[in-house]
Amino acid sequence: MNTSTSGPTVPPAADAAGAPSPARPLRSFAAAVRGPFVDDELRTPVVVGLVGAIVAVVAGALVRPGGAPTLLYPLDGRFVIWGDRTLVVVTSLAGVGALLAAWVAVFKVVRRRYHAHDPVPTPTSVGLWIVWALPFALGPALFSRDIFSYAGQGETVARGFDPSTLGVRVLGQSNEFLALVDPVWRGTPCPYGPFWLWISSGFASASGHQPLVAVLMFRLLAIVSVVVSVWCLVRLARHYGGDVSTVVVLAVCNPIVMLHAVSGAHNEALMMALILVGMVLAVEGHLVPAVVACALAAAIKIPAFAAVIFLGWAAAGPGATFVRRVWSTAWVSALGGAVVAAVSVVSGLGFGWIGALQSAGGNRSLVAPVRVAGIAVADVLGWLGVELYDADVKRVTTLLGLALAAVLSAVILLRTRDRVPFVSLGLALLVVSLLGPALYPWYVLPAFAIMALTLRESRMWLIIVLSIIGCVITFPSGTTALYRVGGLGAWIVPAIVVGGLIYWYRSLRPRGDAADEPADLEPVPASGPFG
């Protein structure tokens, strides 16, 4: 019999009038943080993960970009080792490896306890996220330099320039914002939507045009976004009868969230939060606000518009005919498109951002499968004496990838029927991310968060395997490992993916196909279009 515990229960405090005491939230917070450490089965992996997180942050801080802010020591860029140093990079990645191992161990405990009808309490799983996220929240921006691009793009808008055509280089070589931006992206048009640029320009102005203050504002926004996502996921898991701790551990205790949402502060964190808010609003019967929330996510990055389409498809209700679903999808999509258009106009940014989408990811994104395939084919043809231009390879692979993503997403949508639509939405977002013209580990954050609501064991392990791959292909300085291996880079991703899928398949075999019953069919909503 399991004798582990999540800690003593603190009785609610109340004042003389019977109202909750202001101290109660603090006590609840302290109990949640203490929970993972007093649970006999979770204590060891939690400590290992915390030590790994601290090692990853402290070692990574030594190779962070010059001037990157951190709360661990002054913001003026002192104590910075420029460039990558093998020892500290390996040490930082070893910390990431320890965190990944601890996460997998926690997941196994959570699943075993769930099947044994002794589930891990929700506050304990939320406390685990707080414990592991804290070192990344206090440390510098690691594993990507995009946060500095966000600040520079915001300053570009605040200064009256159009970042969708000019890039941050228009600020001038002496500008402090430009100095922090990765040189690779200084001349690249901004591929983000008007809502994100609106926020970015607001941060630039509110910071007094101080880049380090603006960067800290982006970090705070990302952390708040993850907190909102936790709240939404708990509500959704309870609504659909899933194990809340499984969802929280998969979706937000995931190291890819620590590295790329909390530390890297990528805008996918806000995009994820808005989609999840839309999902909560939808299941509570507020369709129009739900569509607005998801449309705002699309006004950050356009792939999020898939959430609007799925909302429209499901809004037709259980048992709806195909024609009724098409009509419902059409008017909901029109509403979502109107919201995106309104934001484009009201923000004063217009629609130039649509044309800038083609600049996303650069010309040789060695992580995007379709681009990798194109580069590999071009290399083989080059060996045979047939030379192809990179621009032509990019154009063809982009079109093929987007076409395949559209077909697969349509198949997923059509197969959704009366199942809970949101797990299918997560699969569609994953397909769009994997088959897009560019792919970086943080692109899959919204997809994984939504997919975590699944009841299928196989999908849970798919999230784990892809997350592990996503966590080990970037250095703490933000450099992608594949760019350091020359011509072999185009062949490494296929090898990693094939190996990862084999591991995923073998991980499922001990449990057999029974692991997917009865969740092969997503739970059917009891009432209303969303349950």
N, C-alpha and C positions, 0 to 999 in steps of 0.2 A: 504493500500500500504506500502511496506517495505521501511522505510526511513534510514535503517542502511547504513553505509559506511565503506569502508576499508581504509579511510584516504585520504589526498590530494595527487594528482599525482605530482610527482617531474619531471619537464621537464629535458630531457637529457642535461647535460652540454657538451660543446664542446670547444676545443681550437681554436686558430686563424685559423688553417688549416682545421677545420671542423671535426676533429677526436674526438671520445669520450674522455672526460676528465678522468684522473685516479680516480677522486673523484666519478665518477658515480657508480662503484660497491659498494662503501661505503654508498652512498646515497640510493641505491637500498636495501642494507642490512638493513639499519636503517628503511626504509619504510616498509620492510617486517616484522621486529620485532614489529614495532608500529601498524601494521595493525590489529592484533587480539584485541588490547586494545581500538582502536577507533571504532570498529564495535559494535554497540549497542547490538546486539543479542549474540555476542561472548564474550563480556568483562567479564561478571560474571563467566562463566565456565572457561575461561582462567585464571583468577585470582585465582579461587578455585584450579584449577589444579596446578598452579605454587606454591601456598602455600603448597599443598599436597606434591609436589615434594621436596620442601625444607625441610619439616618436615620429610619425609621419609629418606632423605639423612643425615640430621643432627642427628636424633635419631639413624639411622642405623650406623653412624660413631662411635657411642659409643660402639658397639658390633662387630666392624669389626675385622677380624683376625689380630693378632699382626704384626706390621710392614707394614700393607697394606698402600700404598701411598695415599695421598690426597693433593690437592692444597689448601685446606682450612686451614691447619696448617702443621707444619714441618713433614718431611718424616721419622723421626727417631722412630716412633712408640709410642710417648708419648700420654697421654690422652686416652689410650685404656682401656676399661673395658673388661676383658677376659670373654668369655662365654656369654650366653644369660641372659639378665635381663628382667624379665617380663614386667616391665613398659615401658622401652625404646623400646622393641620389639613390644609391642602393639601400642605404639605411632607411630613407623615407619610404621607399617602395616595400621594404621589409615590414615597416609599420602598417602599410596598407594591406599587405598579405595577412598579417596577424588579425587585423580588423575583419577582413573577409572570412577568415577561418572561424573567428568568433561568431560572426553573423550566421554562417551556415550551421554552427553548433546550436545557436539559440533557436534557429528555425526548426531544427530537428526536435528539440525539446518541446517547443510550442506545439508542433503537430502531434507528437506522441501524447502530450498531456490532453490535447483536444480529443483525440481518439479514445483516451482513457476516461473521458468525461470528467477531467480535472483541469479545465482550461486555465491558462495563465491570466490573471486579472488584467483588465484593460489599463488601469493606472500603472501597472508594472511595465507593460510594453511601451507605454508613452514615456515613462521614466527612463527606459533604456535609450530611447531616442535622445532625450535631453542629455544624458550622461555622455553618449558618444558624440553628440553634436557640439558640445561645449568647447573642446579644444579647437575645432575648425571655426567656430564662431569667433573665438578670441584671437585666432592666428591670422596671418596674412592671406591674401587671395592666392590660392595655389592651384596647380594642375590646369590652368588656363589663364590667359591675359585678357579675355573678352570684357571683363568688368571695366578695364581701362578704355577699351573701345566704346563701351556704353557711355562713359563719362565724356569722352571726346566727341562722340556724336551728339550728345545733349548740348555740349558747349557750341558745337557747330550750328545747331538749330537756334539756340539762344542768341547767337551772334547774327542771325538772319540769313544764314547760308542754307542751301538745300543739300543735305547729306546723301540723298539718293543719287546725286549726279557728281558731286565734288569730292566726297570722302573727307576725312578729318585733316588731310594735308593742307586744306585751304586755310586752316588756322594760322599757318606760318611756322617756320622751323624753330622759332624761339618760344613758342607757346608751351606752357607747362602741361596742358592736357595732351598735346601731341607727343611729348617726350615719353609718356608712359605707354602709349599705344605700340603694339608690336609692329615693327617696320613693314612686315608682310602685308598688313591691312590698312596702312595709312592712306593709301591712294584708292582703296576699294570703296565703291558706293555702298551705302548702308542698305542691307536687305531686310531690315525690320519694318514692321507696320507702323501706322500713324499713332496708335495708342501708346506704344512703347516709346516712340520718339517724343511724344508729348510729355510723358513722365520724365524722360531723360533730360529734356530741356528745362523742366521744372526743377529738377534736382540741381542742374548747373546754376540756375539763377538763385535758388534757395541757399546754395552753398556759398554764395558770394563769389562765384567763379573760382573756387578753390578746389583743385582736382581731388586731393586726398579726402576732403570733407564729402564731396560728391560720391566718391567710391564707398565711403562708409555708409552713406544713405542707401546705395544700391545693396550693400550687404544686409542692412536692416530690413529692407523691402523683401529680400530673398528669405530671410529667417521668418518674418511675419507670414510670408506666403506658405512656407512649409507648416507653420503652426495652424494656419487656416485649413490647409490640406489634411492635417491630422484630424481636426474637428470634423471635417466633412466625411472623411473615410470612416470614422467611428460611427457617425450617424447612418451612413449608407450600409455598413456591415450589419448594424443592428436592424436596419429596415428589412434587409434581405435574408436575415437569419444566418449570416456567416459568422465565423469565429473572428471576433474583433482583433484579438492579439495577433493572429496570423496575418491579417490585412495590414496592421500597423507595422509589424516586423518586416514583411515583404516590401511594403510601399515606402516607408520613411526611415526605418532603421537600416535600410539598404545603404551600404557604403557609397554607392554611386550618388546618393542624395547628399551625403556628407561632403564628398569631394567636389561635386559640381553644382549643388544647389546652395549649401551652407557656405562652403569655402569659396568656390568659384563664383557664386551669386549670379548664375545664368538666368536669363529672362524666362527660361522654361519653368522656373519655380513659380513665377506669377501666372504664367500660362496654365500650369497644372492646377493652381488654386482656383482660377476662374472657371475652368471646366468642371472641377469638382463642386464648386458653389452652384453652377448651373445644374448639375446632376441632383444636388440636394433640393434645389428649388423645384425641379421637375417632379421628383417623387412626392413632394408636398403639395403638388397641384398648381404651381405658379409657372405656367409654361412660358409666357411672354418674358418675365424677368430672367428665366432660365436661358432663353434664347439670347437675350441681351448680354448676359454674362459670358456665354460661349462665343458670341460674336466679338466681344472685347478681347477674348483670348486670340481669336483669329486676326484681330487688328494688332496683335503682337507678332505672331507668325501665322502665315496663311494656312498651314496644315491643320490648325485647330478648327477650321471651318467644318471639318468632318464631324465634329461634335454637334454642330447645328443640324447637319443633314440627318444624323442618327436621331436627334430629338424629334425632328419632323416625321421620320419614319415611324417611330414608336408612338407619337402623339395620336396617331389614327386609332389607337386602342386595340385591345385583344380581339382576334378574329376578323379584323378589318380586311376588306378586299384589296387586291393589288391596286386598283384604280384609286380607291380612297387613300391608300398609303402614298401613292404618287402625288395626289392633290395636297395631302397634309405636308409632305416633304417640300413641295413647291412653295407653299405660302410661308412656311417656317424659314426656308432658305431665303426667300425674298425679304423677309423681315430681318434676318441676320445680315444679308447683303446691305440692306438699308442702314443698319447700325454701323457697319464698317464704313460705308460711304459718308455717313454723317460725321463720324469721327475724323475722317480724312479732310472734310470740308471745315468743320468747326475748329480743328487744330491748326488750320492754315497750311497744312503740309501738302494737301492735294493728293494726287494719285501717282506721283512719280515713283513712289516706293514699289509699285507693281513691276515697273521696268527694271528696278534694281535687283529683283529676286534672282535673276540669272547670274549675278555675281557671287552668290553664296558658295562658300566652300573652296574657292580657288580652282585652279585648273587641274591639279593632280591630287585630289583627295583620296589618300591611300586607305581610307577606312570604308568609304561607300562601296558596297558590293558591285553595283552596276558600273561605277567608274573604274574600280579595280579590274573588273572583267574586260572593260574596254582597253585599259592600259596594257593588260596582259596580252590581249589579242594583237594590239598594235606592236608590242615587243616581239611577239612571235613572227608577225608579218615582216617586221624590220629585219629579223634574222634571215628571212627568206628573200630579202631585197626589196620589199614593198614598204615605202616610207609613208606614214600618215601624220598629219598635223595634229597637235594636241587639241586645238580648237575644234577640229572636225570630230575627233573622238569624243570630246566632251558633249558636243551637240547631239550626236547620234545616241550615246549612252543615256543622256538626260531624257531624250524623247522616249526611248525604249523603256527606261525605268519608270517614268511617270505613267506611261501607257499601261505597263504591267501592274503598277500600284493601283491605278484606277479600276482595272478589271478585277483584281483580287478584292479590293475594298467593296466593289459592287456585289461580288459573290458573298462576302461576309455579311453585307447589309441584307441581301435577299434571304439568307439563311437565318437571320435573326428572328423573324416572325414574331411569335409571342414570348420568346425568351427575354430575360432581362437584357435590355439593349446595350448596357454600358460595358459589359465584358467584351462584347463584339466590337464596340467602339475602341476599346483599348487595343484589340488585335488589329483593327484597321489603322490606328495611329502608328502602331509598330511597323506595319507593312509600308506605310507611307514614309516613315523615317528610314527604314532599311533600304528602300528602293529609290530614295531621292537622289538628287545630283551631288549632295554632300552629306556626310554623316560624321558626327562626333558623339562621344559617349553621352553627353547631356541631352542630346536630341530625344532620347527615349524616356526621359523622366516622366512626362505625362502619361505615356502609354503604359509604363510599368505600374504607376500608381493606380490606374483604372483596372488593369489586368489583375491586380492583387485581390480584387473582389471575386475572382473566380473560385469555384469549388473544385476545380480539376487539379489534381496533384501534378499532372504533367506540365500544366501551364505555370504552376508555381516554380517548378525546377527550371523551366525555360527562362523565367525571370532571373533566377539565381545564376545560371550559366552565362547568360548574356551580360549580366551585371559584373560578374568576375572579369570577363573579357574587357568590358568597358573601363574597369578600374586599373588595369595593368598596362594599358597602351599609351598612357600619357605620363610624362615626367612632372615632378612638382613645379618646375619652372614654367610649365605650360606647353613645352615642346612635345609633339606627338612622336612616340618612339619609332614609328614606321618611317619617318623622314630621315632617320639616322642610318638607314641600312641600304641606301642607294637603290639599285635596280631590283633588289630582292623584295622591296616593300610591297610591290604589286602582288607578290605570291604569298606573303605572310598571312594576310587576312583570310584568304580561302582556307589555308592550313589551320588557322586558329578556329575558324568557324566550324570546319569539319570535325576537328578534335573536340570542340565544345559540344557539338550535337551528339557525337558518339558518347561523351561523358553523360550528357543529359539522358540519352536513351538507356544507358547502362544503369544510371541512378534509379530508373523506374523499374527495372526488371525484378529486383528482389521482392517488390510488392505486387508485381504482376498487374494485369489490366484491371484487377479489382480495385486498384487505387482510384480509378476514375468513376466508380459507381457510387451513388446514383447521379453524380455530378456531370456525367456525359451530357445530360440535358440541363441547361441552366434553369434555375427555379422559375416557375411561371408566376407572374404577378397575381396576387389574390384579387385585386380590384384596381380599376383605373389603368391607364396606359403604362404607367411606370411602377405599379405595385401599390 
